[in-house]
Amino acid sequence: MPQQSGLTQMLFMYVPIILIFYFLIIRPQRQQQKKIKAMLDNLKKNDEVITTSGIHGTVAIVKEKTVVLRVDEGCRIEFDRESIASVTSTEVKPEVVK
């Protein structure tokens, strides 16, 4: 019987630690991954984005696995979708007529 009570005491000690670990680390990380996936799935033309390397650009073409960004007039760069860190604006800006 002494081993049984020692096992239950150890179990009662580890269960709260596992629960705390789950709610403080695993669950928030999963929620963040869901938000990032939703952001990447909702990318569309003319969204202003920032890449993980810090390049600011406007989405020109959305492909299945990649995104083509317009970073300047006549300059387009193709990135993997996963390299988009954030969407800064989804508004369509009117072009300035010169």
C-alpha positions in Angstrom: 0.0 0.0 0.0 2.8 2.6 0.6 3.8 2.4 -3.1 0.2 3.1 -4.1 -0.1 6.3 -2.0 3.3 7.4 -3.3 2.1 6.9 -6.9 -1.1 8.8 -6.3 0.8 11.7 -4.6 3.1 11.9 -7.6 0.1 11.8 -10.0 -1.6 14.6 -8.1 1.6 16.6 -8.3 2.2 16.1 -12.1 -1.4 16.6 -13.3 -1.5 20.4 -12.3 2.0 20.9 -13.8 0.8 19.4 -17.1 -2.4 21.5 -17.1 -0.4 24.7 -16.4 2.0 23.8 -19.2 -0.9 23.2 -21.6 -2.8 26.5 -20.8 0.3 28.7 -20.6 2.3 27.3 -23.6 0.6 24.9 -25.9 -2.9 26.4 -26.2 -1.8 30.0 -26.9 0.7 28.7 -29.5 -2.0 26.8 -31.3 -4.3 29.9 -31.3 -1.5 32.0 -32.7 -0.9 29.4 -35.4 -4.6 29.4 -36.3 -4.6 33.3 -36.6 -1.5 33.2 -38.9 -3.1 30.5 -41.1 -6.3 32.5 -41.4 -4.3 35.6 -42.3 -2.3 33.8 -45.0 -5.5 32.1 -46.4 -7.2 35.5 -46.7 -4.4 37.3 -48.6 -5.7 39.1 -51.6 -4.5 41.5 -54.3 -3.7 45.0 -53.1 -3.1 44.0 -49.4 -0.2 45.8 -48.0 2.1 43.4 -46.1 5.4 43.1 -44.3 7.5 40.0 -44.8 9.5 38.2 -42.1 12.7 39.8 -43.5 11.1 43.3 -43.1 10.3 44.1 -46.7 7.1 46.2 -47.2 5.1 45.6 -50.3 1.7 45.3 -51.9 0.3 42.0 -53.0 0.2 41.8 -56.8 -0.5 38.2 -57.4 -1.6 35.4 -55.0 -0.6 31.9 -56.0 -1.2 28.6 -54.3 2.1 28.5 -52.4 3.7 31.9 -53.2 2.8 35.6 -53.3 4.2 38.2 -55.7 4.8 41.5 -54.0 5.1 44.9 -55.7 7.8 46.7 -53.7 8.3 49.6 -56.1 7.1 50.6 -59.6 8.3 47.9 -61.9 9.8 45.8 -59.2 8.1 42.6 -58.1 9.4 39.9 -55.9 8.0 36.4 -55.3 7.8 35.1 -51.7 6.6 31.9 -50.1 3.2 32.6 -48.4 4.8 31.6 -45.0 7.2 34.5 -45.3 4.4 37.1 -44.8 4.6 38.3 -41.3 1.6 40.6 -41.2 -1.0 42.5 -43.2 -0.8 46.2 -42.5 -3.7 47.3 -44.7 -6.4 45.8 -46.8 -7.8 49.0 -48.2 -7.7 49.7 -51.9 -6.0 53.0 -52.3 -6.9 55.2 -55.2 -3.9 55.9 -57.5 -2.7 59.5 -57.8 -3.1 60.9 -61.3 -0.2 63.0 -62.4 
